[in-house]
Amino acid sequence: MISSQKKQHSARWQHMEHLTNSLHEAYVTLLCHQSMILAMNSSSVDPLQQYETQLEVTKKSFKMVFGLPSFDKGTFQTSDEDVKDLEILYRDILNLFEDTILILVSKDLYKLQILKEMTMWMSEDSLYQQERVMVIISRVLRFASRKVREHTSIDAPCLGVLAAELSLLCSHADASVTQQASLGMYYLLCIAKHQSADSQRDNPTKQYEHGNHCFLTSDSEFRPEVLQQDKTKLAQCIGQSLSPSLLTDFMLHLLMKLSTSDQETASKAATVLKLTLKYHAQKVTRVCQMVDTIYKQLKENSSHFMKDILLEVVTLLAQMLPKGVVFQLMYYPVPADNALMLMWQAVGSEPQVAPQVLKEILLVLKDKPWEVEDTMQEGRCFILDVTNMMPLAASQALCMLLPMGSYKKTVAQFFPEILMALMFQLLYISQLRVQPQDRPIYAREGLRILLNCSGLQEVDTALKQKYCWSHICQTYYYQDGVNLIARTLCEYNFPQFPETLYYLHKILVQGPRRSEEHIIIVIFFIKILDKFFKDPLPELFLVLLRNWINDSNPEISKLSLQKITSMAPVVHKIENVRSLLTSILDAFGSKDETVVTQALLTLRRLVDKLDKVNYSSLCTGIASSYFHLMDHACKHTLAICDSQLEWSISTLFKEENYNFELVVLSICNNLLLSHESCITYLTCDALGFLGSSQVHLRRAAVILLGYLAELGGHLLFRDEIEVLIEATERMLQDEDSQVQELAEITHDLLKKIAHRPRSTTIKHAFQRLFKFSYTKEMKHLYNWQGTTWTVLNREEKEDQQPLYLPLDPPPASDL
């Protein structure tokens, strides 16, 4: 028995001796570490490298100091005298470590970052003396809270993350740790408040004593014991004190804590995070980063517990910051994975934010999906541009949100906007060179879902039976598909008619849009008017139709004219009918032949029903408009000649002010090349127009004779030329001065041709019998400067280039 006691006593002394050696070694090592750390402060090393080196040495010191056993009462079963010296040495070690941190912080408040690292090192090993670590942290923070009073500005970016760590420790299982964490949190919030100039100016700080400590506060709820006991007050105080940037760091750090394997820690983090978001979500500055963090965590194989918490956070963020959340969710690739679909469902679970969410989605739907050339494929191949997939993602989002019960009321409110936005997206898809194969067309599916969740299931079924959905994205069918959708909605008397009409009218009067969008709006608008307005349209709508008659898009012009045509039976009831008819007459000048044709049909229908008073007042204007059409029909005839006879003159009419002489020259070359044996007949026909009562025909006939003679004079007999000379001599006495001037040019030209050497009669007849003609390049014979015709002498013309002047030509009917 005695021997056993001796052995135990010997073992204790051996342990004490080992502990003594360890403490002495730790103290010496810590002194060495302190010297290294402080020496770095006075060096010229880069600040970042300096901090990293100091942090590395501090970590070694931390693990060594807090890896030592504590000297709490009962740890060693020996007399107090035996351990008194060791306890003093142990406390000296702790004080030395604390002093090192204090010196670092006193030189640079940025190095409060070390405290954040200490909270993380502390959680790595449960054997570390956590209470003693927290004592040092709270003391350093107390020192820093006093130090900041000496500075006008401070740089302590770690406060947000450090606050997150302390908020978790405020509910630690060990009461002593909780007490120190609450105290440290108080001092941290004092430092954070000092960063705010508004806090200093508007809330003068007060002091009160708590034990041996002096506190700075302006609110009794800010005291450490309150922070320790009430998580709601803790979250409120943190949100009030931290700047937006620091508060965002705080929340992001708690988000990362949710993925820890320790469910208790994750639960604590979730509680504080949700409470803080509840009261202060509007202060978050990096919403996209928070949403992205949640998305990445959900993509991992997270537990059901963690998924539920993360989705609750998404819901809270969406309630307070819907714009940032929605835009980040639409940034992810299409199609959506499971994590993204869960997040959209979380966003859609709150009906009160549905209007804001839909507004943001509709804003994105105004854009076009882009495509780029795929350089990795052989040949010319296009793919969708991944940098702008957001319109597709927005359509996909609608497919997920529209069927949700929480969105039913909002969908009804936004029906017209969603309808047209999806129609525009279908238009953009039909214009892409990249056509979808097996992947879903979200705009089309979204449109069908909209119809079904809006009580328009019959419309969807009817459109499916008419093969509208299967062809709507094809370029050749799209406009017909839009027409069919609008007509089918009207056929089933869709109850959203008033809101849709109001919305269409609003966007029509707001201003210019993309031309391809404008025609879709017009189609819908006119179809609705066709269905629901039988009597004359109100002036509010009629003014739009009147303006569209002369729209730059011929399709819109025709749609407007067709709608006006349907109003013929009630034309006498239209208040401003004269203005309407004048706009129709203006359409006669359109460059598009189909618009002119439709304008003629519309005018005929309206005039048939027009009363005598209005008809008589407009008769002169109608007649003059028809007179101008004569020239335009002439162009149509020439277009037929161009295609059937291969004259190649169509390009000459593209310009509004075409070159008249160039057209005549081209026609003459074509005629002589293909029908040179008929030159006598051509000149005889031209001579017939010299006696016309219309001055522009006489003028054109003189010019035509001149070019026929110049190009084909070698095929004419001398007596034929004499006949032409006599005819043009008579025109020198014409009542029109311009005809006289033109006749003088042609007369001089014919006289020069008559004096040229001629072939023998037999040889000449042989030339006319067989084709020896060719296309002749020549200068202009006539040049019209303003309203005056001038002659260019033959000698001058030889040295000049052809004149292609964009001058006002005579009517094309001169041809």
Secondary structure, 3 states (H helix, E strand, C coil): CHHHHHHHHHHHHHHHHHHHHHHHHHHHHHHHHHHHHHHHHCCCCCHHHHHHHHHHHHHHHHHHHCCCCCCCCCCCCCCHHHHHHHHHHHHHHHHHHHHHHHHHHHHCHHHHHHHHHHHHHHHHCCCCCHHHHHHHHHHHHHHHHHHHHHCCCCCCCCHHHHHHHHHHHCCCCCHHHHHHHHHHHHHHHHHHHHHCHHHHHHCCCEEEEECCEEEEECCHHHCHHHHHHCHHHHHHHHHHHCCHHHHHHHHHHHHHHCCCCCHHHHHHHHHHHHHHHHHHHHHCCCHHHHHHHHHHHHHCCCCHHHHHHHHHHHHHHHHHCHHHHHHHHCCCCCCCCHHHHHHHHHHCCCHHHHHHHHHHHHHHCCCCCCEEECCCCCCCCEEECHHHCHHHHHHHHHHHHCCCHHHHHHHHHCHHHHHHHHHHHHHHHHHCCCCCCCCCCHHHHHHHHHHHHCCCHHHHHHHHHCCHHHHCCCCCCHHHHHHHHHHHHHHCCCCCHHHHHHHHHHHHHHCCCCHHHHHHHHHHHHHHHHHHCCCCCCHHHHHHHHHHCCCCCHHHHHHHHHHHHCCHHHHHHCCCHHHHHHHHHHHHHCCCHHHHHHHHHHHHHHHHHCCHHHHHHHHHHHHHHHHHHHHHHHHHHHHHHHHHCCCCCHHHHCCCCCCHHHHHHHHHHHHHHHHHHHHHHHHHHHHHHHHCCCHHHHHHHHHHHHHHHHHHHHHCCHHHHHHHHHHHHHHCCCCCHHHHHHHHHHHHHHHHHHCCCCCCHHHHHHHHHCCCCCCCCCCCCEEEECCEEEECCHHHHHCCCCCCCCCCCCCHHHC
